[in-house]
Amino acid sequence: QVVFALNQTLLQQESLRAGSFQIPYTTEDLIKHYNCGDLSSIIFNHDASQVSLATAAPEIDSYFRQELIYKRNERMGRRVKDLLEEYPDKSFFFAFGVG
């Protein structure tokens, strides 16, 4: 699954460099939709002739969501919990975001 996703990304990048493919959204579009919490409408709802891993291979989208989001969140949650339990008299500041 990872090899397929990487190959699709490389093919898309090669097409971009060759000028035979254009991304239907700008960086500003991504920022606006990210701030509104709605990236799916701009990334996954464009022309079907363009590569979208989420629509072309739902199992890959599910795999990456599980590996890169849910498992990461579980690890961070365990670390936060462990710190709070190990140092109950200390104050902490935790900041979470996307990476």
GULOPA-421063 format. One record per atom (N, C-alpha, C): x, y, z negated. Coordinates in steps of 0.02 Angstrom, whole numbers, plus 50000, padded with zeros to 5 digits. Example, Ala and Ser with C-alpha at 12.3 -4.5 7.8 and 13.67 -1.06 7.14 Angstrom:
<pts>
506604971649610;506154977549610;506604983549610;506424988849646;506844994749643;506455000249606;
</pts>
This chain:
<pts>
500414994150000;500005000050000;500435006350000;500955006249959;501395012049956;501755013050022;501995007550052;502335008050117;501865010850170;501245008650170;500755011250218;500655018750208;500575020850146;500475027950131;501085032050153;501685029550138;502285033150159;502355033450235;502195028050269;502215028050342;501725033050371;501125033350343;500625038150368;500865045350356;501175046550299;501435053250285;501995054950334;502445050250347;502985051550394;502725052750465;502235048750486;501935049850552;501615056650558;501275058750506;500955065350506;501485070850509;502025070050471;502565075150471;502905075450540;503005069650571;503315069650638;502855073050688;502205071950683;501725075150727;501715082650716;501765084750654;501795091950638;502405095150671;502985091950664;503605094650693;503575094850769;503245089950798;503205089650871;502675094450898;502265097250854;501755101850875;501115098650900;501055092050893;500455088650917;499915087950864;500045090550805;499575090050750;499615096450709;499045099050689;499025104850645;498575103350586;498805105350528;498405104350467;497825109350469;497215106950456;496625111350462;496515115950402;497005116450357;496935120950300;497605124050285;497595129850253;498205133550237;498385132550164;498965134750146;499175134550075;498695138550033;498475144350060;497995148450023;497335144750012;497125140850063;496515136750055;496605131849998;497185128549997;497315123549944;497295126849875;497615132649869;497625136149804;496925138049782;496535140749829;495845142849813;495435136849790;495455131349827;495055125549810;495325122149747;495985122249737;496265119449675;496005123349615;496025129949619;495785134149564;495045133049551;494665131349602;493945130049594;493815122849575;494335118749573;494265111649554;493945107449608;494035109349672;493695105749726;494165104749786;494695100849777;495145099549833;494845094749883;494385090449862;494125085349908;493765088449967;493425094149957;493045097050012;493495099550068;494095101750051;494535104350103;494995099050132;495205094350091;495685089350114;495345083450147;494805081050120;494515074850144;493915075750190;493685081750200;493105082850243;493285086550307;493825084550339;494005087750402;493935082750459;494115084650518;494035080750579;494265073550569;493845068750587;493985061650576;494575059150616;494795062850667;495365060650707;496025061650671;496005065350615;496625066650578;496675061650521;497285060450501;497415055250451;497205057650382;496815053650349;496625054850280;496655048150245;497125047450200;497195041050166;496575039250125;496235044250100;495645042750059;495085039850100;495015041950163;494475039250204;494705033250244;495335033250266;495595027850308;495735021650266;495915022450204;496095016750162;495895018150090;495265017150072;495035018550004;495435014849951;495675008849966;496055005149916;496705008649899;497005012149947;497615015849934;497475021949890;496935025449905;496725031049864;496615028749792;496275023149785;496135020449719;496785018549683;497245015449720;497895013449691;498265019549665;498325024749707;498695030649686;498345034349629;497685034549631;497315037749576;497455034049511;497445027349514;497575023349454;498295024349429;498775023949475;499485024349456;499705031349437;499485036249476;499755043049467;499335047449421;498725045549408;498305049649365;498145045949300;497785040449306;497535037049246;498105034349202;498575030849233;499125027949193;499565033449163;499675038849202;500055044549176;499695047549116;499045048449122;498665051349067;498675046949005;498655040449015;498695035848958;499375036448924;499915036748963;500585037548934;500645044048895;500405049448925;500445055948890;500025055848826;499435052848830;499005052448772;499325048548715;499645042948733;499995038948681;500565042948650;500935046648691;501495050548664;501255056048618;500715059448637;500435064648594;500195061648528;499825056148533;499575052748473;500145050648427;500675047648457;501245045448417;501585051248382;501675056848417;501985062748386;501565065348329;500915065848339;500475068448287;500465063848226;500495057348238;500505052648181;501175052548146;501715053248184;502385052948155;502555059348115;502285064948137;502435071448104;501775074948086;501405072248038;500745075148023;500775082247995;501345084347968;501385091047938;501655096247986;501815094248047;502085098948096;501535101448142;501665107348170;501205110148220;501495108748289;501065107548336;501275106148406;500865110348454;501165111648510;500815114748566;500915110248625;500365107948655;500395103648714;500065107248771;500375107248828;500085110148889;500065104648941;499485103848972;499395098649022;499195101849089;499425098949142;499245101449208;499355095849258;499375097749323;499485092849375;500195093549400;500445088149426;501135088349450;501215084649514;
</pts>
